[in-house]
Amino acid sequence: MSLLSKASLGVLRHRNFSFYLSAKLIGTLAVQMQGVAIGWQVYSLTGNLFDLGLIGLAQFAPFILLVLPAGQMADRFNRRNIIFGCFVLQLVCALLLFGLSFVGLTSAWPVFAVLTLFGAARAFSMPAQQAIIMNLVPTAEFGQAVAISSSSFHVAVILGPTLGGLLYLAGATSVYGIAATLLGLSVLLTWRMHTTRQASTDAPAQSRSVLEGLRFVWSRPAVLGAISLDLFAVLFGGAVALLPAYAHDVLHAGPTALGLLRTAPGVGAALVAIVLAFRPIRRHVGAWMFGGVAVFGLATVVMGLTSSFAVALIALLLTGAGDMVSVYIRHILVQTETPDAIRGRVSAVNAVFIGASNELGEFESGLAAGWFGLLPAIVIGGVATLGVAAVWAWRFPVLSRMDRFPHVQRDAEQETGSKQLPATEFDKIKAAA
């Protein structure tokens, strides 16, 4: 193994990070398996494209209401304990889905009710999970930790839908039962994690304190541009929600094919994440980010123009690859620019944008498909994504023209003494923290 490979994988020597990574991988695998079963089960039950959108809305509604207070909790309380509680709640959801399928479903509404509970769990989990990595590894190894964490996530995204599609041949109960078992393992692994270092805040949980993350993001144009770009790009280009109908009505295929289609974005993302773990992006950061969004949009358009399974599979693989570049840059930018004392609240703001782009994007896709038809909705979404990338490149020049990550630039200037850095708002907040 090369020295670069050893340096990249050396981050796994940190015990708490390894436990966190394992729990996240297994939990994501369970959720991805479960997602395939839910989509196919609901569409088979109702045959309504709009109901596919309601799957996303059921998760988004509690998420958007709870995620900002959840960010405050991630700064006030132990993040490991929050993640543990969220895995327990997700386990309860899997068991409820198992029970509903076992007794027999005649309506999709009980599933939507369980997904509302699942959305609440995600609201508290996302800020804590995003913020905790900086507490598990040294700052110098954070880039490798992000890439490896993303790689493991997308390994689960690759395996989960395929396994879910295959297991669905034995019925939805088999998928939900195994998902519950895996989530139980995530609960145990999280319990094994030790309390990590964390800069907590003693400020009361008032509205001003809860909104601190939003004010911080608004004051940092590069951070605001990065997370809002992801919001609107994926909001319009989120064709994954329509895959059950796409597989059934366009490709005339079954749940196994749906699992493969759901897997393809994860394959593309995982391949890129592996490359980034060993060859991280160091220069032309802005160009890479906008290029990734453009690839995502173009591949979505191609998917909407084809009825070939192979072409659709390649297009979805490219959407994952493009999205991974954007996610990698955004995550490093947000976490390294944020002081630890408010990292949970800033991560909550980031989670709002991510949740809106994913779950609300699923609702938007279902609504658009109901209005314009399945394939036109996908094409329109891809074109809209390209338009968003063009507008954001013009609106946020500090992001589109960014060469190096700001923290790398600051470190280089401080080491060389080539420039006396002025005091910034970030420096003041960091000093106060």
N, C-alpha and C positions, 0 to 999 in steps of 0.2 A: 504494500500500500504506500502511496506517495506521502511525502511530508504534508502536502496540502490536504490530503484525505484524512491523515491522522489528526491534523489540527482541526478539521471541520467536524470530525466525529468525537473529538476529545471532550466536547461539551456533555456527552452522555455519562461522563464519570461523576457528575453531580447527582447524588442519590435522589434528592427531592425532584429534580427536573426529570429524571428517568421515570419515577413513579407517576408524575404528572403526565408525561408524554404517553405512558402506557394506558393510563386511565382515559385520556382524551382519545387515543386511537381506538380503544375497544368501545367506548361510548359512542363515538362517531360511526363506527361500523354498525352498531345496533340501530342508531337513528336512521342511517341510510337504508338499511334493510327494511326498516319499518316504513320509510317514506314510499318505497316502491309498492309495498302492500297497501298502504292507505290510498295512493293514487289509483291503482288498478281496481281496488275494491269499491271505491266511491264511484268511479266512472262506470264500472260494470253494473252497479246498483241503480244509478240514475240516468246514465247516458247523456248527461248535461255538461257542456263545456264550462258553463258558469260555475258549476259546483267545484271544478278543479281550481278556479280562482278563489272560492270560499275556503279551500284548504289553507291557502296562504293568509287570507284575511282573518281566519279564526286564530291563527298564531300571532298575527301582527297586532291585533287590537289590544290584548293585554300587555304585549311587549312594549308598545309605544307609551302606554300609561305608566309602566313600572320601571323602565330602564334607567331614567335619570335618578330617581331615588335609589335604585340599585347601585349606581355609580358612587353615590354618597356612602352607601353601606360598605362598598369595596375599599373605601379610604378610611372608614372608621373601625371596621372589624376585620378579623383575620380572613384573608381571601381564600385560604385553603378550606376553612369551615364553610364558607359560602358555596364553594364549588361542590363540596361534599353534600350539602343539603340539596343542591340542584340535581345532582345525580340521583339522589334518593327520590325526588319528585318525578324525574323522568322514568325511573323504575316503576313508580306507581302508575304512570300513564301507560306504559307498556303492558302492565298487568290488567289495566282496565280495558285496553283494546283487545287483549287476549280473551277476557271474559265476555265482552260484547260479541266477538266473533264466534265464541264457543256456543253461546245461547242462540245466535242467529240474528243478523241485522235485517231490518225491513226499511230503514231510513238512514240517511247519512248524518242526521243531526246529532245523534249521540257521539259520533266520531268527531264532529266539529267541537262539541263540548269538551272532549278529552284534549283536543288540540289547543283549546283555549288555556287549559291548565299547563300544557307543554310550553306554550308561548310565555307563560309567567315564569316557568323555570328557566327558559332561555334568557329572559330579561335580566335575571339576577346572575346567571352564569357568565354571560359574555363579557361584561366589564371586569369581573374578577379574573376570568381566564386570560384576557388580554393584558391585564395589569400585572399578573403574578409572575410572568416569565422574567421580568427584570429583577424580581426578588429571589429567583432560583439560580441564576448564573451571573458571573461577573460581567460588567458592562462590555469589556473587550470581546466577550464571546457571544454577545447578544445577537449579532447578525447570523452566526451559525445556528444559534438556538431557534431563531425565527424560521430559517430555511428548513431545518430538520423537523421542527414542529409542523410546518406547512406540508413537508413531504409525508410525514406520518398521517396527517389529516387526509391527504389526497390518496394515500394507500387505502385508507378506510373508505373513501369515496369511490375508489375503483372496485374494491372487493364487495362492499356493502350492497349496491344495487344488483350486481350479478348474482350474489348469493340470495338476495331477497327475491329476485325473479325466479330462480330455480326452486327455492323453497316454497314459493307460492303455488307451485304445481301440486304440492301436498295440502294446500289450503292456507288461508290467512292466519289461522291459529298457530300453525307451525312457525311462521315468520315472527309473530308477536311473542311466542314463547321463548324462542332463542334470543330475540332482542332483549327480553326481560332478564334472561340469564347473563348476557354480556353486560348489561347495565349494572347488575348485581356485582360483577367483577370490578367494574369501574368504581363502585361505592367502596369496595374493600381496598383497592389500590390507593384511592384518595385518602382513606382513613390512615394508611400507613405513612403518608407524608408527614414530616415534622413541621412545626411552626417555623416560618421563614422570616427573615428580617423585613421590616416594612415600616416606612415613615408614615405614622398615623397622624390624624388630625384630631384635636380636641374641640374643634369648633362645633357648636350646636347644629343639629340638622335643620336649619332654617332654609327658606326658599332661596335666599341669596347664596348660601353655601352650596346647595344642591345645583344651582345654575353656574357655579364657578367654572366648571368644565366647558360649558357653552361659551362663556365670556372669553376663556383662554383660547379656544379654537377660533373664535371670531377675530381675535387680535393677531392671529398668525396666518397670513394669507396662504402660505404654502400648505399648511395643514388643512385649512378650510377648503382649499382647492382640491387637494388630494381626496379627502373623504366625500366631498360633494360630487366630484367627478364619478366616483364609484357608485354613489347613490343613483344618479340620473342615467348613467350608462347601463347599469344592470336593471334598473327600473323598467326601461323601455326594451331592453334586449333579453329579458328573462324568459326564454322559450322553454326552459326545462319543465315548467309547470304544465305545459301542453303536451308533453311527451306521451302520456297515456293515450290521449286522443290521436296523436301523430302516429304512434305505433299501430293502433287499432284501425284507424280510418284511412290513413295514407299508405302505410306499409303493409297493412293487413296481416299483422303479426301478433304474437301473444306476449304474456308477461316476461318470458325469457328474453325476447328481443328488447322489450322495454328496459329490462335490467342492463343489457349491454349498452343501450343508448344513454341511460343514466350514468353508466360507468365511464363513457368516453371523455367527458370534460375532466373527470378526475385523473384519467390517464395522462391527458395533455398537461394538466396542472402538476401532477407528480413528477413527470419527466423534467419539466422546467424547474421545479423546486429542487430536484436532485442536482441539476446543473448549477443552480444558484448556491447550493450548499458548498460546492467546491470552487465555483467561480462567481463569487458575488458581484453584483453591479457596483462599480466604483466611480465611473464617469458617465456623463450624459444621462443623468438620472431622469430628468424631465422628458427627454426624447424617448427613452425606454418606456416610461409610464404611458405616454400618449400613444406610442406605437402599439403597446399591448391592448389598449382600449380599441384602437382602430382594427386590429386583427379580430378582436371579439365581435365587433359590429359587422365586419365583412363576412365572417364565418356564419353569423346568424342569418344574413341575407341569403347566403348559399344554401343553408338548410331549408329556408322557406321556398326556394326555387326548385328543389329536387324531390323526387319520389323514390330515389335509389337509397337502399339501406346503407350501402358502402359509402356513398358520398355524404349522407347524413352523419354517419359515424365519424368520418374524417373531419367534417365541419364542426361537430361537437367537440372533438379532440382539440381543434384549434381554438375554440372558445375558451376551453379550460387553460390552454397554454397562454393565451393573451391575458386572461384574467389573473393568472398567477403572477405575472410580471407586475401588474398593477397592485395586487394585494401585497406583494413582497415590499415594494417601495413605500406604499402607504403605511404599512405596519411599522417599518423601521422609522419612517419620518415622524409618525405620531408618538411612538413610545420614547424615542431618544430626545425629542423636543419637549417632553412633559416631565416636570418634577414629580417625584414619587408620591408626595403628599396629596397631589390632586390627580394622580394617574388613573385612579378608578373612575373619577367623574369625567375625565377626558375620554377614557375608554368607553364610558356610557354614551357619550355624544357620538363617538365613532360607531358604537353598536346601534344607535338609532338610525344612522345612515345606512349601515349594513343591513339591519333588519328591514328598513323601508325598501331597500333595493331588492332584497330577496322575497320576503313574504308579501309586501305590498306590490312588488313586481309580479308575483304570481297572480295576485288578484287583478292587476292591470292586464296581464296577458289573457286571463280568462274572459275578462270584460271585452277586450278588443276582439278576441276570437268570436265571441257571441255577436258582435256588431258587424265585423268585416269578413268573417270566415277564418278558418284555421291557418291556412298558408299565407293569405294576405296579412294577417296579424303578425306573423313571424317576420315577414319581409319588412313591414312598416317599422317594427321594433328595431331591427338591425340598422335601417336607414336613420332612425332617430338617434341611435347610439353614435353613429358617425357624426351626426350633426352636433350632438352634445360635446364630443371630443374637440371639434373645430371651435365651438363657442368658448369652451373652457380654456383652450390654448391661447385664445385672444384675451379672455377675461382675467386669467391668472398667469401673466408672463413670468412672475417669479418662480412658478412651478414649471412651466413649459421650457424655460431657458436654464433650469437648474443643471449644473454640471456635477457637483459632488453633494452628498448629504451634508446639511448644515453642521452637524456635530463633527464630521470628519474635517470639514473646512476650518472650523474653529480650532480643532486640535492641531492641524497642520500649521496654522498661523501662529498659534501660541508656541509651538516647538521651534519654529524658525525665527520667531520674533520679528517677522516681516511687517506685522501690523498690530497696532495697539487697539484691541477690541473695545468699542464703546459699551457702556452699560446698557443693556436692553431690558425690556419688561420680563423676558424669560430669565435673565440673570437675577433680577430682583426677586422674582417668585422662587427661584431655585435657592437663593441665599436665605430667604425667609423660611423655606421648608427645612 
